[in-house]
Amino acid sequence: MKNIKERKKFANNWFIFLQSQICRQFEDLEKNVRKKSKLFIKREWKKENINEGGGTAFLLKNGKIFDKVGVNQSTVSGQFKKEFRNKIYGTQKNGEYWASGISVVAHMKNPKIPALHFNTRFIVTSKCWFGGGMDVTPSYKDDREKNFVHKELEQVCRRDNKSYKKYKKWCEKYFYLPHHHEQRGIGGIFFDYEKKNWEKDFRFIRNLGLGFIDITKKIITHKEKVKWNHKEKEKQLLKRGRYIEFNLLYDRGTKFGLNSGGDISSILMSLPPEAKWK
């Protein structure tokens, strides 16, 4: 896998496959609680210059489990504008880039089930690297759930000799709302610029994707039948307001998408269908 073209193709194919597996599991979870369950709606998009790629967005709304969940995969290329080049590793000279990745955001109907976020990506400029992570944003404190998530992510990191402690701290620093002086959720792991060994780094990316499928299934099935009321839903809607603030003000993925000619609907799929502020 020393040829960059082979690496691009391999990574792209993995993200497409992982997208199909995540969508399949989420639809199965919906079917487990309702016979006439909601299914994902597929939408394909292309950049204005069709030679620069595009993506596929899967969206499921108003389900029994999910208020809204988006599973997006994209593979795009092009050239960043001069004012954005100093923000992306390896683009200072000419701004050329290629990027492939998957992004998942799930907002739950039941306020006792946390919002879930996951993404992994492979980016090529004059350098090439992997990045991504997973984090969990509950509306209600649940120490057992928090310990479970972090234990599972620690095992994923340990399996591929990655630093869980480093990624955990990175996640806590990244998913922070400075104007509220608070974390977005209970954290998880976040990493970028993984580029020492392509095969080992890809294996970690793969295992994290499979780990996300396993972790989310256990979280959801454990709480899918937990009862909730209107007051608890209101608290969830306020928490979603914080989620929106972070994604619009600080999220690097949002800024990357907007500056790379991405699809607006796909970029903003992370926003919940309903939220409140107080």
Sequence and secondary structure as in RCSB ss.txt:
>XXXX:A:sequence
MKNIKERKKFANNWFIFLQSQICRQFEDLEKNVRKKSKLFIKREWKKENINEGGGTAFLLKNGKIFDKVGVNQST
VSGQFKKEFRNKIYGTQKNGEYWASGISVVAHMKNPKIPALHFNTRFIVTSKCWFGGGMDVTPSYKDDREKNFVH
KELEQVCRRDNKSYKKYKKWCEKYFYLPHHHEQRGIGGIFFDYEKKNWEKDFRFIRNLGLGFIDITKKIITHKEK
VKWNHKEKEKQLLKRGRYIEFNLLYDRGTKFGLNSGGDISSILMSLPPEAKWK
>XXXX:A:secstr
  SHHHHHHHHHHHHHHHHHHHHHHHHHHHHHH SS    EEEEEE SSGGGEEEEEEEEES SSEEEEEEEEEE
EEEE  HHHHTTSTT TTT EEEEEEEEEEEEESSTTS EEEEEEEEEESSSEEEEEEEEEE SS  HHHHHHHH
HHHHHHHHHTT  HHHHHHHHHHHSEETTTTEESSSEEEEEEEE S HHHHHHHHHHHHHHHHHHHHHHHHHHTT
    HHHHHHHHHHHHHHHHHHHHT HHHHHHHHTT  HHHHGGGS S     
